[in-house]
């Protein structure tokens, strides 16, 4: 016949101070019982009663052994308990007390006096934080769309200005060329504005060359404007 063993759940403590509190209570009760049974008596040489000292040592060892054996069945905030941290004389969790029994000091809790002004200041800061979060959310919704629209408008304006410049150059070249050819064919000799026409022609050639160089960048701007317009339309 197979034997079944029952696994019990470990006792859960929230902080080391909880375990120290249990040790303190047991040691305090032991110290009270020893003081009642063996009142402190000093001899002629200024030493305490040897029997009381021996009993205190035995009781202290018994308490240490008891909590050491119980430690595997305890957890502090989900972690195993190390009894050495509570029984070592060099540990910050233990200190010697009167009567030879080591007591773990209970944590001292301090509370600040309630200040209504500080509470009001905390509430004001909380409201300010909420307002800032709402402003940030509004900017996230509004700024990208406005930026994309402004960039698309600026690109369209730049393209319109480039088209106007090309048209002006083309008109100037056609007009000056027609006048120059007409006067030459009529046998009028050199033109009165020959230098001006040549200068305009050179300017027109340079403008056309510059437009030829800038055309890829203009096409790229138009493509980015189209993508931005599509993004704005999608966001709406």
C-alpha positions as CSV (number, residue, x, y, z in Angstrom):
1,X,0.0,0.0,0.0
2,X,1.5,3.3,-1.1
3,X,1.8,6.1,1.5
4,X,0.9,9.6,0.5
5,X,2.5,12.7,2.1
6,X,0.7,16.0,2.4
7,X,2.6,19.1,1.4
8,X,1.6,22.1,3.4
9,X,1.9,25.6,2.2
10,X,4.6,27.8,3.6
11,X,3.8,30.6,6.0
12,X,4.2,33.8,4.1
13,X,5.7,36.9,5.8
14,X,5.8,40.3,4.1
15,X,9.1,41.7,5.5
16,X,12.1,40.6,7.7
17,X,10.6,42.8,10.5
18,X,7.7,40.3,10.7
19,X,10.0,37.4,11.6
20,X,11.9,39.6,14.0
21,X,8.6,40.5,15.7
22,X,7.9,36.8,16.3
23,X,11.3,36.2,17.8
24,X,11.0,39.3,20.0
25,X,7.7,38.2,21.4
26,X,9.1,34.7,22.3
27,X,12.3,36.1,23.8
28,X,10.4,38.7,25.8
29,X,8.1,36.1,27.2
30,X,11.1,33.9,28.1
31,X,12.9,36.9,29.8
32,X,9.8,37.7,31.8
33,X,9.5,34.0,33.0
34,X,13.2,33.9,33.9
35,X,13.0,37.2,35.8
36,X,10.0,35.9,37.7
37,X,11.7,32.6,38.6
38,X,15.2,33.8,39.1
39,X,15.3,37.5,40.1
40,X,18.6,39.1,39.3
41,X,21.0,38.8,42.4
42,X,24.5,40.1,42.3
43,X,27.1,38.4,44.5
44,X,29.9,39.9,46.5
45,X,32.2,39.8,43.5
46,X,29.7,41.7,41.3
47,X,28.8,38.7,39.1
48,X,25.3,37.5,38.4
49,X,23.9,34.2,39.6
50,X,25.6,31.4,37.6
51,X,22.4,29.4,37.6
52,X,20.4,32.2,36.0
53,X,23.1,32.7,33.4
54,X,23.1,29.0,32.5
55,X,19.3,28.9,32.2
56,X,19.3,32.0,30.0
57,X,21.9,30.4,27.7
58,X,19.8,27.2,27.5
59,X,16.6,29.1,26.8
60,X,18.3,31.3,24.2
61,X,19.7,28.2,22.5
62,X,16.3,26.6,22.5
63,X,14.7,29.6,20.9
64,X,17.4,29.8,18.2
65,X,17.0,26.1,17.5
66,X,13.2,26.4,17.3
67,X,13.1,29.2,14.8
68,X,16.0,27.7,12.8
69,X,14.0,24.5,12.4
70,X,10.9,26.6,11.5
71,X,12.7,28.8,9.0
72,X,12.4,26.3,6.0
73,X,8.6,26.5,6.5
74,X,8.5,30.3,6.2
75,X,9.0,32.8,3.3
76,X,9.6,36.5,3.4
77,X,8.1,38.2,0.4
78,X,8.3,34.9,-1.4
79,X,12.0,34.3,-0.6
80,X,13.5,31.7,1.8
81,X,14.3,32.8,5.3
82,X,18.0,32.8,6.5
83,X,17.9,32.5,10.3
84,X,21.6,33.5,10.6
85,X,20.5,37.1,9.8
86,X,18.3,37.2,12.9
87,X,20.4,35.3,15.4
88,X,23.9,36.6,14.6
89,X,25.2,39.1,17.2
90,X,26.9,41.1,14.4
91,X,23.6,41.4,12.4
92,X,21.7,44.6,12.3
93,X,18.6,42.7,13.1
94,X,19.8,41.5,16.6
95,X,21.1,43.3,19.6
96,X,21.9,42.2,23.2
97,X,19.3,43.1,25.8
98,X,19.3,43.0,29.6
99,X,19.2,39.5,31.2
100,X,21.4,37.8,28.6
101,X,18.5,37.2,26.1
102,X,19.1,38.6,22.6
103,X,16.2,40.6,21.4
104,X,15.7,41.8,17.8
105,X,14.8,45.5,17.8
106,X,11.3,46.3,16.5
107,X,11.3,48.8,13.6
108,X,10.6,52.3,14.6
109,X,7.9,54.0,12.5
110,X,7.8,57.8,12.2
111,X,5.0,59.8,10.7
112,X,5.2,63.4,9.5
113,X,2.6,65.8,10.8
114,X,-0.2,66.3,8.4
115,X,0.3,69.5,6.3
116,X,-2.8,70.8,4.4
117,X,-0.6,73.0,2.3
118,X,1.5,70.1,1.1
119,X,-1.6,68.1,0.3
120,X,-3.0,71.0,-1.7
121,X,0.3,71.3,-3.5
122,X,0.2,67.6,-4.4
123,X,-3.3,68.0,-5.8
124,X,-2.2,71.0,-7.9
125,X,0.7,69.1,-9.3
126,X,-1.5,66.2,-10.1
127,X,-3.9,68.4,-12.0
128,X,-1.0,70.1,-13.8
129,X,0.3,66.8,-14.9
130,X,-3.1,65.8,-16.3
131,X,-3.3,69.1,-18.2
132,X,0.1,68.5,-19.7
133,X,-0.7,65.0,-20.8
134,X,-3.9,66.3,-22.5
135,X,-1.9,69.0,-24.3
136,X,0.7,66.5,-25.4
137,X,-2.0,64.2,-26.8
138,X,-3.6,67.1,-28.6
139,X,-0.3,68.1,-30.2
140,X,0.3,64.6,-31.3
141,X,-3.0,64.7,-33.2
142,X,-2.7,68.2,-34.6
143,X,1.0,69.0,-35.3
144,X,1.8,66.2,-37.9
145,X,-1.2,67.1,-40.0
146,X,-0.5,70.9,-39.9
147,X,3.2,70.3,-40.7
148,X,2.4,68.1,-43.7
149,X,-0.1,70.6,-45.0
150,X,2.3,73.5,-44.7
151,X,5.1,71.6,-46.4
152,X,2.8,70.6,-49.3
153,X,1.6,74.2,-49.7
154,X,5.2,75.5,-49.7
155,X,6.2,72.9,-52.3
156,X,3.3,73.8,-54.6
157,X,4.3,77.5,-54.3
158,X,7.9,76.7,-55.2
159,X,6.8,74.7,-58.2
160,X,4.5,77.5,-59.4
161,X,7.3,80.0,-59.1
162,X,9.6,77.8,-61.2
163,X,7.0,77.4,-63.9
164,X,6.5,81.2,-64.0
165,X,10.3,81.7,-64.4
166,X,10.5,79.1,-67.2
167,X,7.6,80.8,-69.0
168,X,9.1,84.2,-68.7
169,X,12.4,83.0,-70.1
170,X,10.7,81.2,-73.0
171,X,8.7,84.3,-73.9
172,X,11.8,86.5,-73.8
173,X,13.7,84.2,-76.0
174,X,10.9,83.9,-78.6
175,X,10.4,87.7,-78.7
176,X,14.0,88.6,-79.0
177,X,14.6,85.9,-81.6
178,X,11.7,87.0,-83.7
179,X,12.8,90.6,-83.7
180,X,16.4,89.7,-84.6
181,X,15.5,87.5,-87.5
182,X,13.0,90.0,-88.9
183,X,15.5,92.8,-89.0
184,X,18.2,90.7,-90.5
185,X,15.9,89.5,-93.2
186,X,14.9,93.0,-94.1
187,X,18.5,94.0,-94.6
188,X,18.6,96.5,-91.9
189,X,22.1,95.5,-90.8
190,X,23.1,95.0,-87.3
191,X,20.4,95.3,-84.6
192,X,20.3,98.3,-82.4
193,X,19.9,95.9,-79.4
194,X,22.3,93.2,-80.5
195,X,24.2,93.2,-77.2
196,X,21.1,93.1,-75.2
197,X,19.6,90.3,-77.2
198,X,22.8,88.3,-76.9
199,X,22.9,88.9,-73.2
200,X,19.3,87.8,-72.8
201,X,20.0,84.7,-74.9
202,X,22.9,83.8,-72.7
203,X,20.8,84.4,-69.6
204,X,18.1,82.2,-71.1
205,X,20.6,79.4,-71.8
206,X,21.9,79.5,-68.3
207,X,18.4,79.5,-66.8
208,X,17.5,76.5,-68.9
209,X,20.7,74.7,-67.8
210,X,19.9,75.5,-64.2
211,X,16.3,74.3,-64.5
212,X,17.6,71.1,-66.1
213,X,19.9,70.6,-63.1
214,X,17.2,71.4,-60.5
215,X,14.4,69.4,-62.2
216,X,15.2,66.1,-60.4
217,X,15.1,67.9,-57.0
218,X,11.8,69.5,-58.0
219,X,10.3,66.2,-59.0
220,X,11.5,64.7,-55.7
221,X,9.8,67.5,-53.8
222,X,6.5,66.9,-55.8
223,X,6.7,63.2,-54.9
224,X,7.2,64.0,-51.2
225,X,4.3,66.4,-51.3
226,X,2.1,63.7,-52.9
227,X,3.0,61.3,-50.1
228,X,2.4,63.9,-47.4
229,X,-1.0,64.8,-48.9
230,X,-1.9,61.1,-48.9
231,X,-0.8,60.8,-45.3
232,X,-2.9,63.8,-44.3
233,X,-6.0,62.4,-46.1
234,X,-5.5,59.0,-44.4
235,X,-5.2,60.6,-41.0
236,X,-8.5,62.4,-41.5
